[in-house]
Amino acid sequence: MATATGSRELALSRFSMERPLFLLLTGQLISQTGENLYRVALLWFVSLSSHHVTDMVLVGILQTLPPLLFGGPGGVWLDRHDKKSLMIGVDLLRAFCVLLIPLLAGLHLLTHARLFLLVFLISALSGLFGPALSSILPLIVPREHLLRGNALLQTTGQVGLLAGPVIAGLLAVVWSASGEMLLTGGTFFLSALFLAFIRISSPHSAPQPSKDSQSRPGMVAEIAEGIRFVLAPPRPLLPAFLFMALFGIVTGPLNIMLLLLSRHDLSRGAEGFGDLTGAFGAGMLLSTLIVTVYTPKNVMRFMVGGLALAGVLSFGVVETRSYRLDLVLFFFWGAAVNVVSPLSQTLIQHLTPRRLLARVLTVMGVGFLLGILAGILLFPPISSTLGTRSVFGFMGLLLLTPLLAIGTVRLLKALRKTLPSFDAPPENGRASS
């Protein structure tokens, strides 16, 4: 009887320890679904109202630029203050900005300029929320379970990425884009509500004691400290930084490229766009579920292999003309490329001192966002001249670069071992004439 009672108490204590993570994951599942619904609805609205690729590129830039501009100060701010309270405030402000879109549309006041301004503000807030979410996870999850926690967090994101376009497609038939924005605003309110119920007992979760301005380093000095940790020797996170930048280059413009592929090459419109993004999201979900239960022995090799496999699949997209085969290829493409995200996040959390975590996550996020910006500025314009499918060939070459770089380095090392050394001293100590 005592053993059964002890087992029951142990089970309850485990449930209690995991409750904050459960609340965080549930809130983020709702929030990510709404955010991806918003992105698809916004992109489709702009494509229908303007019919210009440049306007879609502008939306992509406006969604990428704010975190680049404000990421450094935002990381310092997060390291100085209570992350949970900031996340709740960000969710409430995002809900307000998103709800302004249908309100202004209903009053016939939603011009492109005002829409782009709201997109900019929502992106700035989302750019602050991401590092806060990743830096609060070590306060909830034990260190030895960080990979599982990151994988579960990524899983909720992929479920949202999968469900958002599907819901957007269904609502497009029975409701308007404004109705979709109303639903998105509601998801941000629910996310804030779930965050409010999370109790963080770790002493590290409390804000640090306030210091006077003379003892605290300046904003620029604190930003520089985070940058030096990533980019200055011994650079333990530099490979992860480069992988995140490459991940951003190929995934950042993907929604635009899938939209162009559906409209121009497949002639399937919104339905085809939703199916393609859904297939890609389902593949990403599969990879995060795998990482949840499987820990690679060599993380770097696993990420390089995933990127290389995605590169090979990209060449398949160039050659196929079958819609069903496109769906299969993008499913496995998403699964292969997405291994970079949870593994990189776990490396960052393991190797970074907690006092620097938000700043380092922001620096890594800047690399990711610079990749997104480069991809958005590069690939959609190329598709206008070379065709949409040809762009995926360029993506494939980029995804193969880590494997090719490693192979080149190993080949050079092997050649150095086999070739004779011309720096060796002459035999018998005699100089050559």
N, C-alpha and C positions, 0 to 999 in steps of 0.2 A: 504493500500500500504506500509506504514511504517512498519507494523507488518510483512508483507511478506518479506520485505527487511531485517528486523532484523533476521527473521528465517533463511534466506538464508546465512547471515553473520555468524550466529551461527553454521550452518551446515558446512560452509567452515572452520571456526576456528577449529571445531572438527576434520575435515579431516586433517587440517594442523598439529594438535597436534598428530594425529595417524600416520602421514606419516613416521616418523623415525621407528616406530614399523613395518609398512608395508614393508619398505625397508629391515629391518633386517630379517623379516620372509621370504621374497621372496629370499633373498640371501642365507639364511640358508636352505631353501627348495632345492635349486639347489645344494648347497654344500653337504648336507646330502645325497641326492640321489647319487651324485658322490662318496662320501665316502663309502656308503654301497655297491655300485657297485664294488668299488675297493676291499673291504674286501672279498666279495663273490668270485670275480675273482681270488684274491690272494690265498684264501684257496683252491679253486678248482684246481688251477694250481699246488700247492704244493702236493695235494693229488694224482694227476695224475702222477707227475714226480717222486715221491718217494715211494708211496704206504705204507708208515710207519706212524702210528699214532703219533709217537714221533716227526716227523717233523712238523705236524700240531700243536702239543702241543708247540713246540719251537716257531712257528709263534705267537701263542697266548701269550706266555711269552714275546716275543719281543714287542708286541703291548701293554703290560701292564707294563713292567718294567720301561721304561723311565719316565712316570709321577710319579712313586714312587721315583725314584732317584732324579729328578729335581723339584718335585712339591713344596717343601718348598721354595727354592730360587725363583721359578717362581711366587709363590703367593706374596712374598715380592716385587718383581720387578713390578708386576701388580699394587699393591697398591701405588707404588711410581710414576708410569708413566701413560701417557695417554693410556687408554685401546683401544680406537678406532684405533689409529695408530699402536699399537702392533698387533691387530687382522688383519689389512691389511697386515702387514709384514709377519705374520705367514701364511696367505693364499697364498701369493706369493711364499714363500719358500716351502710350501707343494706342490704347483703346479709344481715347478721346480724339486723336488725330485721324484714326481710321474712320470713326463715326462721322467726322466732319465731311468726308467725301460724299456719302449719300445725302447728307443734309444740304450741302451746297448744290449737289445735283438736283435735288428736289426743288430748290429755290431758283434753279436755272442760273446759278452763279459759278458753276464749276468750269472755269476756263482751263486750258492746257497749262498756263503759267501757275495757277493755283494748285492744280493737281500735282505738277512737278515739285512745287514747294512742299506739299504735304508728303510726297514720296521721300524727299530729302530729309525731312524731320523724322519720319518713321524709321528710315534707315539709320539715322544718327542714334536714335534710341536703341534700335536693335544691335548696333555696334557696341554699345555699352553693356547690353544684357548678356551677350555671348561670353566675354571674358569673366563676368560675374558668375555665370552659371558654372563654368569650368573650374573657377577658383573656389566655389562653395562646396563642390563635390568632395574634396579631401576632408572637409569638416564634418561630413555625414558618413562617409564610407571609410572603413579601415584601410590602411596603406596596402595590405596584401590583397585587397579586393578592388583596387582602383581600376584595373583593366576591365573587370566584370561591370563595375559601375559605369565606366565610360562607354562600354559596349551597349549596356542597357539604355543609357542616355542617347547614344547614337541610334539605337533601335527605335526609340520613340520618335526621333526626328525623321527616320526613314518611313515609319508608319504614317506620319504626318505628310511626308512627301508623296506617299502613295495614295493616301486618302484625300488629300487636298484637291488634286486635279480631278479625281473621280466625282467628288461632291460638287466641284465647280461645274463639271459637265452636266450633272443632273440638274443643278439649280438653274443653269442657263436655259433649260427647256421650260421650267415651270416658274422661274423667278427672274429678276433682273440683276445686273451687276451691282446695283445699289443694295439689293437684298443680300448679296454675298458679302458686301462690306459690313453690313449690319451684323451678320453672323460672325465675321472676323473680329469685330470689336467686342462681341460677347465672349469670344474665346480668350481674349486678353484679360478681361475682367475675371473670368474663372481661374486663369493661371495665377493672377494676383491673390485670389481667395485661397487657393491651395498653398501658395507660399506663406501666407499669413499663419497657417496652422502648423508649419514646420517648426519644431523646437530643436535648437542646436545647443547641445550641452557642452561642447568643446570649449575650453578657455580661449582657444585661438579665434573663436567666432566673434568675441566681443571686440568693439572698436578699441584701438590702442589709446592709451592716455594722451590727452592733448599736450602738445609741446609748444613752447613759444617760438616765434618766428626766427629767433637767433640760433636755437639749437636744432631746428629742423632744416634739412637740405632744401634748396629751392626746387621748384617744379622741374626745371631743365636738368638739374643734377640727378634727380630721381629717375627721370625718363632715360637719361644717358646710362644710368646704372643697369637698367633692364636691357638696353641695347648692347652694352658691353658683355653682359652675361651670355647673350646669344651669339654675338659676332666676334668678340675678342677671344684670343687664345685662353684656355685650351679648346673652346668652341664645342662643347659636348652636344649642343642642340642644333648645330649648323646643318647636318644631314636632314633632320626633321624639318627645319626651316625651308630647305630647298625642295623637299618632297611636298610640303604644303603649298609652296608657290606653284609647283608644277600641277598639283591637284586643282588649284584655282584657275590656272590657264585653260585647262580642258573642260572643267565643269562649269565655270562661270558663264560662258556664252551658250551653254548646252540648251537651255530652254528656248533661246532665240533660234538656234540651229534646228531644233526639233520642230519648232513652229514653221520655219521655212521649209523643212523637209516635208512636213505634212501638207502644207498649202501648195507648194510648187511642184514637188517631185511625185507625191503620192495622191494629190488632189482629194484629201480626206478631211480637210478643215479642222474644226474644233474637236471632233470625235477622234480623229487620228492623232492630233496633238496630245489629247488626254491619254490615249492608249500608249503612245511612245513614252511620255513622261511617267506613266504608271509602270510600264515595264522596267524602265531604268530605276525607278524608286523601289520596285520589288526586288531587283537585284541587289541594291544597296542594303535593303533590309536583310536579305539572306546573309550577306557578308558580316553584318554586325551580329546577327544571331550566332554565326559560327564562332566569331571572336569571343562571344559571351561564354562559350563552353570550352574553347580551345585556346591555349596560350602558345604562340609560336616560340620555338627554341631560339631562333635567330630573327629578331624583329626586323632588322634592316633588310636581310635577305628576303623575308616574307613580303615586305613592302615593294622591293624592287621587282620581285616576281609578279606581284599583282599588277603593277604598272605595265610591265612587259606584256602580260596577257591581255590587258586592255588595249595596248598598242596593236597587237595582232588582230584583235576583234575589230578595231577601227578600220583596218584595211579590208576586212570583210564587209563593212558597211559601204565602202567605196564601190565594191564590185557587185553587190546584190541589187536586184530590182524587185524583190519579193517583199511585200508588206509584212507577211507572217515571219519571214526570216529576219526582217528588221527588228521586229519585236523580240525575237529570241536573242539576237546579237546585242541589243541594248540591255536586255536583262542581265546577261553575263558580263557585259561591259561595265555596268553599274556595280555588280558584285566584285569584280576584279579591282577597279580603281578605288573603291571606297575603303579598302583595308587601310589606306593611309591615315584616315581621320582618327579612328579610335586608338590606334597604336601610337600615333604621334602625340595625341593628348595625354596618354598614359606616360610616355617618356618624359614629357614636359613636367607633369606632376611629380614624377619620381626624382628627377634631377634638379629641380628648382627649389631653393629655400622658400618657405611659405611667405615670408615677408616680401618676396619679389614676385610671387606667383602671378598676380593680376597684370603686372607690368610686362613680364615675360610672355604671358599669353597674348597680350596686346601686340607685342613685337612679332610674335609668330602669326598673329592674325593679320598684321600689316603685310607680311610676305604673301599670305593667302590672298588678301584683297588686291595687292599689286598684280598677282597672277590673274585674278578675275578681270581686273581692268585691262591688262594686256590682251587677254583672250577676247574680251568684248570689242576692243578697238581693232583687233587683227582679223578674227575669223569671219564675222558677218559681212564686212566689206569685201573680203576675198570671195565669199559665196556669190556676190553679185556678178562677178566676172568669170570665175572658174566653175561655178556650180556648187550646190550645197554638199553633195556627196564627196567632192574633191577635198573639201575642208577637213573631213574626217581622216583623210590620208595624212595631212600635215599634223593632225592631232596624234595619229599613230606614231609618226617619227619622233615627236616630242616625248611620248610615253616610253619609247624604247631607249631614250638617251641615258638614263641611269644604268641600265644593263650594258649598253655599249661602252659607257665611260668606265665601268668596273672591268669589263673585258679588256679594254685597251690598257688600263693600268696593269692588270695581271700579265698581259702579253709583254709589255715593256719590262716588267720585272723578270719574266722568264728569259727574255732576250739578253738582259744584263748578266744573268747567271751563265748562259751558254756561250756568249761571244767573248773572245779574248780581251783582256784589259790592256789598253795602250798606255796606261799610266804606270805599269809595272816597271821596276828598274831593269836595265839591260843585264843579260847574263854575264857572269864572271865580273860584274861591277864595271865593265867597259862601256863607255858612251859610244853611241853609233856615230860613225863619221859622216 
